[in-house]
Amino acid sequence: MLNIKVLGPGCANCRKLEEVARAAVAEAGVEADIEKVTDMAAILAFDVLKTPGLVINGKLVSSGRIPVPGSVVEWIREAL
């Protein structure tokens, strides 16, 4: 099972990124544990300079923007 983390303080962009991640998981047809990380120390541990950030299986794949769902689907498939 994939582990996906949405990094951010809980702003509108963070919520949008979580929606994009959930849609991408559904489109890819995989099971994933999607976790919201709001603790700044935990976010900084991933070397995120701008939120929102997206981490798939421990690897930071995006930060400071909301990626298109197609990109997230590709990252999910690469992580499998």
PDB file with one MODEL, atoms N, CA, C and O in Angstrom:
MODEL        1
ATOM      1  N   MET A   1       0.837  -1.181   0.000  1.00  0.00           N
ATOM      2  CA  MET A   1       0.000   0.000   0.000  1.00  0.00           C
ATOM      3  C   MET A   1       0.885   1.249   0.000  1.00  0.00           C
ATOM      4  O   MET A   1       1.894   1.307   0.702  1.00  0.00           O
ATOM      5  N   LEU A   2       0.494   2.233  -0.788  1.00  0.00           N
ATOM      6  CA  LEU A   2       1.236   3.487  -0.864  1.00  0.00           C
ATOM      7  C   LEU A   2       0.993   4.333   0.375  1.00  0.00           C
ATOM      8  O   LEU A   2      -0.072   4.271   0.989  1.00  0.00           O
ATOM      9  N   ASN A   3       2.000   5.126   0.734  1.00  0.00           N
ATOM     10  CA  ASN A   3       1.847   6.103   1.798  1.00  0.00           C
ATOM     11  C   ASN A   3       2.022   7.477   1.168  1.00  0.00           C
ATOM     12  O   ASN A   3       3.085   7.799   0.637  1.00  0.00           O
ATOM     13  N   ILE A   4       0.974   8.278   1.233  1.00  0.00           N
ATOM     14  CA  ILE A   4       0.997   9.613   0.641  1.00  0.00           C
ATOM     15  C   ILE A   4       0.793  10.627   1.752  1.00  0.00           C
ATOM     16  O   ILE A   4      -0.111  10.494   2.577  1.00  0.00           O
ATOM     17  N   LYS A   5       1.648  11.643   1.761  1.00  0.00           N
ATOM     18  CA  LYS A   5       1.535  12.698   2.753  1.00  0.00           C
ATOM     19  C   LYS A   5       1.305  14.033   2.035  1.00  0.00           C
ATOM     20  O   LYS A   5       2.003  14.370   1.079  1.00  0.00           O
ATOM     21  N   VAL A   6       0.317  14.775   2.516  1.00  0.00           N
ATOM     22  CA  VAL A   6       0.072  16.133   2.040  1.00  0.00           C
ATOM     23  C   VAL A   6       0.628  17.048   3.128  1.00  0.00           C
ATOM     24  O   VAL A   6       0.144  17.051   4.260  1.00  0.00           O
ATOM     25  N   LEU A   7       1.649  17.821   2.769  1.00  0.00           N
ATOM     26  CA  LEU A   7       2.329  18.676   3.737  1.00  0.00           C
ATOM     27  C   LEU A   7       1.814  20.102   3.630  1.00  0.00           C
ATOM     28  O   LEU A   7       1.798  20.685   2.546  1.00  0.00           O
ATOM     29  N   GLY A   8       1.393  20.665   4.763  1.00  0.00           N
ATOM     30  CA  GLY A   8       0.961  22.053   4.772  1.00  0.00           C
ATOM     31  C   GLY A   8       0.165  22.375   6.013  1.00  0.00           C
ATOM     32  O   GLY A   8      -0.276  21.477   6.730  1.00  0.00           O
ATOM     33  N   PRO A   9      -0.022  23.673   6.270  1.00  0.00           N
ATOM     34  CA  PRO A   9      -0.693  24.098   7.499  1.00  0.00           C
ATOM     35  C   PRO A   9      -2.207  23.906   7.492  1.00  0.00           C
ATOM     36  O   PRO A   9      -2.857  24.126   8.514  1.00  0.00           O
ATOM     37  N   GLY A  10      -2.775  23.502   6.365  1.00  0.00           N
ATOM     38  CA  GLY A  10      -4.220  23.311   6.293  1.00  0.00           C
ATOM     39  C   GLY A  10      -4.921  24.383   5.477  1.00  0.00           C
ATOM     40  O   GLY A  10      -6.131  24.570   5.600  1.00  0.00           O
ATOM     41  N   CYS A  11      -4.169  25.081   4.651  1.00  0.00           N
ATOM     42  CA  CYS A  11      -4.720  26.153   3.822  1.00  0.00           C
ATOM     43  C   CYS A  11      -5.561  25.580   2.676  1.00  0.00           C
ATOM     44  O   CYS A  11      -5.638  24.367   2.485  1.00  0.00           O
ATOM     45  N   ALA A  12      -6.179  26.475   1.930  1.00  0.00           N
ATOM     46  CA  ALA A  12      -7.027  26.061   0.807  1.00  0.00           C
ATOM     47  C   ALA A  12      -6.231  25.244  -0.210  1.00  0.00           C
ATOM     48  O   ALA A  12      -6.737  24.250  -0.729  1.00  0.00           O
ATOM     49  N   ASN A  13      -5.002  25.646  -0.499  1.00  0.00           N
ATOM     50  CA  ASN A  13      -4.176  24.911  -1.466  1.00  0.00           C
ATOM     51  C   ASN A  13      -3.848  23.516  -0.952  1.00  0.00           C
ATOM     52  O   ASN A  13      -3.766  22.568  -1.733  1.00  0.00           O
ATOM     53  N   CYS A  14      -3.660  23.386   0.363  1.00  0.00           N
ATOM     54  CA  CYS A  14      -3.370  22.075   0.947  1.00  0.00           C
ATOM     55  C   CYS A  14      -4.583  21.154   0.791  1.00  0.00           C
ATOM     56  O   CYS A  14      -4.443  19.975   0.467  1.00  0.00           O
ATOM     57  N   ARG A  15      -5.766  21.706   1.024  1.00  0.00           N
ATOM     58  CA  ARG A  15      -6.991  20.909   0.866  1.00  0.00           C
ATOM     59  C   ARG A  15      -7.193  20.520  -0.595  1.00  0.00           C
ATOM     60  O   ARG A  15      -7.623  19.404  -0.887  1.00  0.00           O
ATOM     61  N   LYS A  16      -6.887  21.432  -1.508  1.00  0.00           N
ATOM     62  CA  LYS A  16      -7.014  21.145  -2.940  1.00  0.00           C
ATOM     63  C   LYS A  16      -6.042  20.041  -3.351  1.00  0.00           C
ATOM     64  O   LYS A  16      -6.395  19.150  -4.124  1.00  0.00           O
ATOM     65  N   LEU A  17      -4.815  20.105  -2.827  1.00  0.00           N
ATOM     66  CA  LEU A  17      -3.822  19.077  -3.147  1.00  0.00           C
ATOM     67  C   LEU A  17      -4.276  17.717  -2.621  1.00  0.00           C
ATOM     68  O   LEU A  17      -4.065  16.698  -3.278  1.00  0.00           O
ATOM     69  N   GLU A  18      -4.892  17.694  -1.452  1.00  0.00           N
ATOM     70  CA  GLU A  18      -5.408  16.432  -0.916  1.00  0.00           C
ATOM     71  C   GLU A  18      -6.495  15.873  -1.836  1.00  0.00           C
ATOM     72  O   GLU A  18      -6.539  14.668  -2.085  1.00  0.00           O
ATOM     73  N   GLU A  19      -7.378  16.753  -2.344  1.00  0.00           N
ATOM     74  CA  GLU A  19      -8.418  16.310  -3.286  1.00  0.00           C
ATOM     75  C   GLU A  19      -7.791  15.731  -4.550  1.00  0.00           C
ATOM     76  O   GLU A  19      -8.227  14.690  -5.042  1.00  0.00           O
ATOM     77  N   VAL A  20      -6.767  16.405  -5.075  1.00  0.00           N
ATOM     78  CA  VAL A  20      -6.076  15.934  -6.281  1.00  0.00           C
ATOM     79  C   VAL A  20      -5.438  14.572  -6.017  1.00  0.00           C
ATOM     80  O   VAL A  20      -5.512  13.678  -6.859  1.00  0.00           O
ATOM     81  N   ALA A  21      -4.812  14.412  -4.850  1.00  0.00           N
ATOM     82  CA  ALA A  21      -4.161  13.144  -4.503  1.00  0.00           C
ATOM     83  C   ALA A  21      -5.188  12.018  -4.409  1.00  0.00           C
ATOM     84  O   ALA A  21      -4.952  10.915  -4.903  1.00  0.00           O
ATOM     85  N   ARG A  22      -6.333  12.300  -3.770  1.00  0.00           N
ATOM     86  CA  ARG A  22      -7.370  11.270  -3.641  1.00  0.00           C
ATOM     87  C   ARG A  22      -7.935  10.884  -5.017  1.00  0.00           C
ATOM     88  O   ARG A  22      -8.192   9.708  -5.273  1.00  0.00           O
ATOM     89  N   ALA A  23      -8.125  11.860  -5.888  1.00  0.00           N
ATOM     90  CA  ALA A  23      -8.619  11.584  -7.237  1.00  0.00           C
ATOM     91  C   ALA A  23      -7.596  10.752  -8.020  1.00  0.00           C
ATOM     92  O   ALA A  23      -7.969   9.838  -8.755  1.00  0.00           O
ATOM     93  N   ALA A  24      -6.316  11.069  -7.862  1.00  0.00           N
ATOM     94  CA  ALA A  24      -5.264  10.336  -8.573  1.00  0.00           C
ATOM     95  C   ALA A  24      -5.181   8.895  -8.091  1.00  0.00           C
ATOM     96  O   ALA A  24      -4.979   7.982  -8.891  1.00  0.00           O
ATOM     97  N   VAL A  25      -5.336   8.684  -6.779  1.00  0.00           N
ATOM     98  CA  VAL A  25      -5.325   7.326  -6.227  1.00  0.00           C
ATOM     99  C   VAL A  25      -6.485   6.528  -6.816  1.00  0.00           C
ATOM    100  O   VAL A  25      -6.318   5.370  -7.199  1.00  0.00           O
ATOM    101  N   ALA A  26      -7.658   7.151  -6.887  1.00  0.00           N
ATOM    102  CA  ALA A  26      -8.833   6.477  -7.451  1.00  0.00           C
ATOM    103  C   ALA A  26      -8.618   6.156  -8.926  1.00  0.00           C
ATOM    104  O   ALA A  26      -8.957   5.068  -9.390  1.00  0.00           O
ATOM    105  N   GLU A  27      -8.045   7.124  -9.666  1.00  0.00           N
ATOM    106  CA  GLU A  27      -7.806   6.924 -11.098  1.00  0.00           C
ATOM    107  C   GLU A  27      -6.789   5.814 -11.341  1.00  0.00           C
ATOM    108  O   GLU A  27      -6.923   5.033 -12.284  1.00  0.00           O
ATOM    109  N   ALA A  28      -5.770   5.749 -10.482  1.00  0.00           N
ATOM    110  CA  ALA A  28      -4.736   4.720 -10.633  1.00  0.00           C
ATOM    111  C   ALA A  28      -5.236   3.354 -10.164  1.00  0.00           C
ATOM    112  O   ALA A  28      -4.644   2.326 -10.491  1.00  0.00           O
ATOM    113  N   GLY A  29      -6.322   3.348  -9.398  1.00  0.00           N
ATOM    114  CA  GLY A  29      -6.884   2.091  -8.928  1.00  0.00           C
ATOM    115  C   GLY A  29      -6.022   1.382  -7.906  1.00  0.00           C
ATOM    116  O   GLY A  29      -5.955   0.153  -7.884  1.00  0.00           O
ATOM    117  N   VAL A  30      -5.362   2.157  -7.058  1.00  0.00           N
ATOM    118  CA  VAL A  30      -4.493   1.568  -6.037  1.00  0.00           C
ATOM    119  C   VAL A  30      -5.008   1.939  -4.644  1.00  0.00           C
ATOM    120  O   VAL A  30      -5.834   2.836  -4.480  1.00  0.00           O
ATOM    121  N   GLU A  31      -4.493   1.222  -3.661  1.00  0.00           N
ATOM    122  CA  GLU A  31      -4.824   1.552  -2.280  1.00  0.00           C
ATOM    123  C   GLU A  31      -3.713   2.433  -1.731  1.00  0.00           C
ATOM    124  O   GLU A  31      -2.529   2.182  -1.952  1.00  0.00           O
ATOM    125  N   ALA A  32      -4.121   3.469  -1.012  1.00  0.00           N
ATOM    126  CA  ALA A  32      -3.128   4.372  -0.436  1.00  0.00           C
ATOM    127  C   ALA A  32      -3.628   4.927   0.877  1.00  0.00           C
ATOM    128  O   ALA A  32      -4.820   5.163   1.070  1.00  0.00           O
ATOM    129  N   ASP A  33      -2.684   5.126   1.771  1.00  0.00           N
ATOM    130  CA  ASP A  33      -2.966   5.779   3.032  1.00  0.00           C
ATOM    131  C   ASP A  33      -2.583   7.247   2.833  1.00  0.00           C
ATOM    132  O   ASP A  33      -1.404   7.563   2.674  1.00  0.00           O
ATOM    133  N   ILE A  34      -3.573   8.144   2.842  1.00  0.00           N
ATOM    134  CA  ILE A  34      -3.316   9.568   2.630  1.00  0.00           C
ATOM    135  C   ILE A  34      -3.371  10.272   3.976  1.00  0.00           C
ATOM    136  O   ILE A  34      -4.374  10.227   4.688  1.00  0.00           O
ATOM    137  N   GLU A  35      -2.262  10.923   4.299  1.00  0.00           N
ATOM    138  CA  GLU A  35      -2.116  11.550   5.608  1.00  0.00           C
ATOM    139  C   GLU A  35      -1.831  13.043   5.437  1.00  0.00           C
ATOM    140  O   GLU A  35      -1.021  13.436   4.598  1.00  0.00           O
ATOM    141  N   LYS A  36      -2.501  13.863   6.235  1.00  0.00           N
ATOM    142  CA  LYS A  36      -2.226  15.301   6.224  1.00  0.00           C
ATOM    143  C   LYS A  36      -1.207  15.579   7.319  1.00  0.00           C
ATOM    144  O   LYS A  36      -1.391  15.180   8.469  1.00  0.00           O
ATOM    145  N   VAL A  37      -0.131  16.268   6.953  1.00  0.00           N
ATOM    146  CA  VAL A  37       0.914  16.620   7.914  1.00  0.00           C
ATOM    147  C   VAL A  37       0.889  18.136   8.081  1.00  0.00           C
ATOM    148  O   VAL A  37       1.179  18.876   7.140  1.00  0.00           O
ATOM    149  N   THR A  38       0.541  18.595   9.283  1.00  0.00           N
ATOM    150  CA  THR A  38       0.444  20.028   9.533  1.00  0.00           C
ATOM    151  C   THR A  38       1.531  20.538  10.479  1.00  0.00           C
ATOM    152  O   THR A  38       1.690  21.747  10.648  1.00  0.00           O
ATOM    153  N   ASP A  39       2.274  19.626  11.092  1.00  0.00           N
ATOM    154  CA  ASP A  39       3.338  20.009  12.016  1.00  0.00           C
ATOM    155  C   ASP A  39       4.529  20.574  11.235  1.00  0.00           C
ATOM    156  O   ASP A  39       5.099  19.893  10.382  1.00  0.00           O
ATOM    157  N   MET A  40       4.898  21.820  11.531  1.00  0.00           N
ATOM    158  CA  MET A  40       5.955  22.473  10.750  1.00  0.00           C
ATOM    159  C   MET A  40       7.301  21.742  10.848  1.00  0.00           C
ATOM    160  O   MET A  40       8.037  21.683   9.863  1.00  0.00           O
ATOM    161  N   ALA A  41       7.627  21.196  11.998  1.00  0.00           N
ATOM    162  CA  ALA A  41       8.888  20.462  12.134  1.00  0.00           C
ATOM    163  C   ALA A  41       8.896  19.244  11.215  1.00  0.00           C
ATOM    164  O   ALA A  41       9.908  18.942  10.583  1.00  0.00           O
ATOM    165  N   ALA A  42       7.761  18.549  11.144  1.00  0.00           N
ATOM    166  CA  ALA A  42       7.658  17.374  10.267  1.00  0.00           C
ATOM    167  C   ALA A  42       7.722  17.789   8.798  1.00  0.00           C
ATOM    168  O   ALA A  42       8.324  17.095   7.978  1.00  0.00           O
ATOM    169  N   ILE A  43       7.098  18.927   8.468  1.00  0.00           N
ATOM    170  CA  ILE A  43       7.132  19.425   7.087  1.00  0.00           C
ATOM    171  C   ILE A  43       8.564  19.796   6.696  1.00  0.00           C
ATOM    172  O   ILE A  43       9.030  19.438   5.615  1.00  0.00           O
ATOM    173  N   LEU A  44       9.255  20.513   7.581  1.00  0.00           N
ATOM    174  CA  LEU A  44      10.627  20.933   7.292  1.00  0.00           C
ATOM    175  C   LEU A  44      11.578  19.755   7.184  1.00  0.00           C
ATOM    176  O   LEU A  44      12.615  19.858   6.528  1.00  0.00           O
ATOM    177  N   ALA A  45      11.243  18.633   7.818  1.00  0.00           N
ATOM    178  CA  ALA A  45      12.084  17.436   7.726  1.00  0.00           C
ATOM    179  C   ALA A  45      12.162  16.920   6.291  1.00  0.00           C
ATOM    180  O   ALA A  45      13.102  16.207   5.939  1.00  0.00           O
ATOM    181  N   PHE A  46      11.174  17.277   5.457  1.00  0.00           N
ATOM    182  CA  PHE A  46      11.186  16.866   4.042  1.00  0.00           C
ATOM    183  C   PHE A  46      11.826  17.925   3.149  1.00  0.00           C
ATOM    184  O   PHE A  46      11.746  17.828   1.925  1.00  0.00           O
ATOM    185  N   ASP A  47      12.462  18.934   3.746  1.00  0.00           N
ATOM    186  CA  ASP A  47      13.097  20.028   2.997  1.00  0.00           C
ATOM    187  C   ASP A  47      12.112  20.770   2.093  1.00  0.00           C
ATOM    188  O   ASP A  47      12.451  21.155   0.974  1.00  0.00           O
ATOM    189  N   VAL A  48      10.898  20.964   2.590  1.00  0.00           N
ATOM    190  CA  VAL A  48       9.890  21.715   1.837  1.00  0.00           C
ATOM    191  C   VAL A  48      10.077  23.191   2.147  1.00  0.00           C
ATOM    192  O   VAL A  48      10.013  23.600   3.306  1.00  0.00           O
ATOM    193  N   LEU A  49      10.309  23.995   1.107  1.00  0.00           N
ATOM    194  CA  LEU A  49      10.466  25.430   1.305  1.00  0.00           C
ATOM    195  C   LEU A  49       9.134  26.154   1.162  1.00  0.00           C
ATOM    196  O   LEU A  49       8.903  27.176   1.808  1.00  0.00           O
ATOM    197  N   LYS A  50       8.265  25.624   0.319  1.00  0.00           N
ATOM    198  CA  LYS A  50       6.941  26.212   0.126  1.00  0.00           C
ATOM    199  C   LYS A  50       5.902  25.102   0.166  1.00  0.00           C
ATOM    200  O   LYS A  50       6.099  24.030  -0.404  1.00  0.00           O
ATOM    201  N   THR A  51       4.792  25.374   0.849  1.00  0.00           N
ATOM    202  CA  THR A  51       3.702  24.407   0.875  1.00  0.00           C
ATOM    203  C   THR A  51       2.690  24.792  -0.191  1.00  0.00           C
ATOM    204  O   THR A  51       2.678  25.949  -0.610  1.00  0.00           O
ATOM    205  N   PRO A  52       1.853  23.892  -0.643  1.00  0.00           N
ATOM    206  CA  PRO A  52       1.734  22.524  -0.166  1.00  0.00           C
ATOM    207  C   PRO A  52       2.805  21.609  -0.754  1.00  0.00           C
ATOM    208  O   PRO A  52       3.355  21.863  -1.825  1.00  0.00           O
ATOM    209  N   GLY A  53       3.073  20.552  -0.025  1.00  0.00           N
ATOM    210  CA  GLY A  53       4.032  19.553  -0.491  1.00  0.00           C
ATOM    211  C   GLY A  53       3.354  18.205  -0.599  1.00  0.00           C
ATOM    212  O   GLY A  53       2.398  17.917   0.120  1.00  0.00           O
ATOM    213  N   LEU A  54       3.858  17.378  -1.505  1.00  0.00           N
ATOM    214  CA  LEU A  54       3.315  16.030  -1.689  1.00  0.00           C
ATOM    215  C   LEU A  54       4.459  15.029  -1.593  1.00  0.00           C
ATOM    216  O   LEU A  54       5.464  15.134  -2.296  1.00  0.00           O
ATOM    217  N   VAL A  55       4.281  14.056  -0.705  1.00  0.00           N
ATOM    218  CA  VAL A  55       5.290  13.016  -0.488  1.00  0.00           C
ATOM    219  C   VAL A  55       4.636  11.667  -0.784  1.00  0.00           C
ATOM    220  O   VAL A  55       3.568  11.359  -0.255  1.00  0.00           O
ATOM    221  N   ILE A  56       5.286  10.861  -1.634  1.00  0.00           N
ATOM    222  CA  ILE A  56       4.785   9.518  -1.944  1.00  0.00           C
ATOM    223  C   ILE A  56       5.855   8.522  -1.523  1.00  0.00           C
ATOM    224  O   ILE A  56       6.984   8.559  -2.014  1.00  0.00           O
ATOM    225  N   ASN A  57       5.488   7.632  -0.608  1.00  0.00           N
ATOM    226  CA  ASN A  57       6.416   6.625  -0.069  1.00  0.00           C
ATOM    227  C   ASN A  57       7.735   7.249   0.384  1.00  0.00           C
ATOM    228  O   ASN A  57       8.809   6.719   0.097  1.00  0.00           O
ATOM    229  N   GLY A  58       7.651   8.380   1.095  1.00  0.00           N
ATOM    230  CA  GLY A  58       8.836   9.001   1.663  1.00  0.00           C
ATOM    231  C   GLY A  58       9.618   9.899   0.735  1.00  0.00           C
ATOM    232  O   GLY A  58      10.618  10.485   1.149  1.00  0.00           O
ATOM    233  N   LYS A  59       9.184  10.028  -0.532  1.00  0.00           N
ATOM    234  CA  LYS A  59       9.909  10.848  -1.506  1.00  0.00           C
ATOM    235  C   LYS A  59       9.094  12.099  -1.825  1.00  0.00           C
ATOM    236  O   LYS A  59       7.934  12.006  -2.226  1.00  0.00           O
ATOM    237  N   LEU A  60       9.708  13.269  -1.643  1.00  0.00           N
ATOM    238  CA  LEU A  60       9.052  14.530  -1.984  1.00  0.00           C
ATOM    239  C   LEU A  60       8.960  14.635  -3.504  1.00  0.00           C
ATOM    240  O   LEU A  60       9.982  14.648  -4.190  1.00  0.00           O
ATOM    241  N   VAL A  61       7.736  14.711  -4.033  1.00  0.00           N
ATOM    242  CA  VAL A  61       7.565  14.771  -5.486  1.00  0.00           C
ATOM    243  C   VAL A  61       7.086  16.139  -5.959  1.00  0.00           C
ATOM    244  O   VAL A  61       7.187  16.455  -7.145  1.00  0.00           O
ATOM    245  N   SER A  62       6.565  16.952  -5.039  1.00  0.00           N
ATOM    246  CA  SER A  62       6.061  18.265  -5.431  1.00  0.00           C
ATOM    247  C   SER A  62       6.040  19.183  -4.219  1.00  0.00           C
ATOM    248  O   SER A  62       5.750  18.747  -3.105  1.00  0.00           O
ATOM    249  N   SER A  63       6.349  20.460  -4.440  1.00  0.00           N
ATOM    250  CA  SER A  63       6.191  21.446  -3.369  1.00  0.00           C
ATOM    251  C   SER A  63       5.939  22.818  -3.965  1.00  0.00           C
ATOM    252  O   SER A  63       6.430  23.151  -5.043  1.00  0.00           O
ATOM    253  N   GLY A  64       5.159  23.608  -3.235  1.00  0.00           N
ATOM    254  CA  GLY A  64       4.893  24.977  -3.644  1.00  0.00           C
ATOM    255  C   GLY A  64       3.887  25.149  -4.755  1.00  0.00           C
ATOM    256  O   GLY A  64       3.718  26.254  -5.272  1.00  0.00           O
ATOM    257  N   ARG A  65       3.210  24.070  -5.135  1.00  0.00           N
ATOM    258  CA  ARG A  65       2.218  24.159  -6.215  1.00  0.00           C
ATOM    259  C   ARG A  65       1.241  23.006  -6.100  1.00  0.00           C
ATOM    260  O   ARG A  65       1.445  22.064  -5.333  1.00  0.00           O
ATOM    261  N   ILE A  66       0.173  23.104  -6.883  1.00  0.00           N
ATOM    262  CA  ILE A  66      -0.783  22.003  -6.960  1.00  0.00           C
ATOM    263  C   ILE A  66      -0.584  21.342  -8.324  1.00  0.00           C
ATOM    264  O   ILE A  66      -0.950  21.922  -9.346  1.00  0.00           O
ATOM    265  N   PRO A  67      -0.013  20.145  -8.354  1.00  0.00           N
ATOM    266  CA  PRO A  67       0.230  19.478  -9.638  1.00  0.00           C
ATOM    267  C   PRO A  67      -1.077  19.005 -10.277  1.00  0.00           C
ATOM    268  O   PRO A  67      -2.082  18.811  -9.593  1.00  0.00           O
ATOM    269  N   VAL A  68      -1.045  18.825 -11.583  1.00  0.00           N
ATOM    270  CA  VAL A  68      -2.230  18.309 -12.272  1.00  0.00           C
ATOM    271  C   VAL A  68      -2.406  16.838 -11.900  1.00  0.00           C
ATOM    272  O   VAL A  68      -1.423  16.141 -11.650  1.00  0.00           O
ATOM    273  N   PRO A  69      -3.655  16.361 -11.862  1.00  0.00           N
ATOM    274  CA  PRO A  69      -3.900  14.968 -11.465  1.00  0.00           C
ATOM    275  C   PRO A  69      -3.102  13.948 -12.268  1.00  0.00           C
ATOM    276  O   PRO A  69      -2.660  12.940 -11.716  1.00  0.00           O
ATOM    277  N   GLY A  70      -2.913  14.194 -13.558  1.00  0.00           N
ATOM    278  CA  GLY A  70      -2.164  13.254 -14.397  1.00  0.00           C
ATOM    279  C   GLY A  70      -0.742  13.050 -13.904  1.00  0.00           C
ATOM    280  O   GLY A  70      -0.226  11.934 -13.942  1.00  0.00           O
ATOM    281  N   SER A  71      -0.102  14.126 -13.439  1.00  0.00           N
ATOM    282  CA  SER A  71       1.258  14.017 -12.904  1.00  0.00           C
ATOM    283  C   SER A  71       1.265  13.176 -11.641  1.00  0.00           C
ATOM    284  O   SER A  71       2.158  12.352 -11.444  1.00  0.00           O
ATOM    285  N   VAL A  72       0.264  13.383 -10.775  1.00  0.00           N
ATOM    286  CA  VAL A  72       0.196  12.622  -9.527  1.00  0.00           C
ATOM    287  C   VAL A  72      -0.018  11.144  -9.823  1.00  0.00           C
ATOM    288  O   VAL A  72       0.558  10.287  -9.154  1.00  0.00           O
ATOM    289  N   VAL A  73      -0.845  10.839 -10.823  1.00  0.00           N
ATOM    290  CA  VAL A  73      -1.062   9.436 -11.219  1.00  0.00           C
ATOM    291  C   VAL A  73       0.265   8.818 -11.673  1.00  0.00           C
ATOM    292  O   VAL A  73       0.576   7.684 -11.309  1.00  0.00           O
ATOM    293  N   GLU A  74       1.050   9.562 -12.466  1.00  0.00           N
ATOM    294  CA  GLU A  74       2.355   9.057 -12.915  1.00  0.00           C
ATOM    295  C   GLU A  74       3.283   8.793 -11.736  1.00  0.00           C
ATOM    296  O   GLU A  74       3.959   7.765 -11.694  1.00  0.00           O
ATOM    297  N   TRP A  75       3.318   9.722 -10.772  1.00  0.00           N
ATOM    298  CA  TRP A  75       4.190   9.549  -9.604  1.00  0.00           C
ATOM    299  C   TRP A  75       3.758   8.338  -8.790  1.00  0.00           C
ATOM    300  O   TRP A  75       4.595   7.604  -8.263  1.00  0.00           O
ATOM    301  N   ILE A  76       2.447   8.132  -8.690  1.00  0.00           N
ATOM    302  CA  ILE A  76       1.926   6.968  -7.960  1.00  0.00           C
ATOM    303  C   ILE A  76       2.393   5.688  -8.651  1.00  0.00           C
ATOM    304  O   ILE A  76       2.862   4.758  -7.994  1.00  0.00           O
ATOM    305  N   ARG A  77       2.261   5.645  -9.976  1.00  0.00           N
ATOM    306  CA  ARG A  77       2.657   4.440 -10.723  1.00  0.00           C
ATOM    307  C   ARG A  77       4.160   4.188 -10.598  1.00  0.00           C
ATOM    308  O   ARG A  77       4.594   3.040 -10.504  1.00  0.00           O
ATOM    309  N   GLU A  78       4.964   5.278 -10.598  1.00  0.00           N
ATOM    310  CA  GLU A  78       6.416   5.122 -10.441  1.00  0.00           C
ATOM    311  C   GLU A  78       6.760   4.567  -9.066  1.00  0.00           C
ATOM    312  O   GLU A  78       7.731   3.825  -8.915  1.00  0.00           O
ATOM    313  N   ALA A  79       5.967   4.927  -8.066  1.00  0.00           N
ATOM    314  CA  ALA A  79       6.250   4.511  -6.685  1.00  0.00           C
ATOM    315  C   ALA A  79       5.892   3.056  -6.424  1.00  0.00           C
ATOM    316  O   ALA A  79       6.330   2.475  -5.431  1.00  0.00           O
ATOM    317  N   LEU A  80       5.100   2.467  -7.309  1.00  0.00           N
ATOM    318  CA  LEU A  80       4.642   1.087  -7.066  1.00  0.00           C
ATOM    319  C   LEU A  80       5.719   0.059  -7.365  1.00  0.00           C
ATOM    320  O   LEU A  80       5.488  -1.141  -7.210  1.00  0.00           O
TER     321      LEU A  80
ENDMDL
END
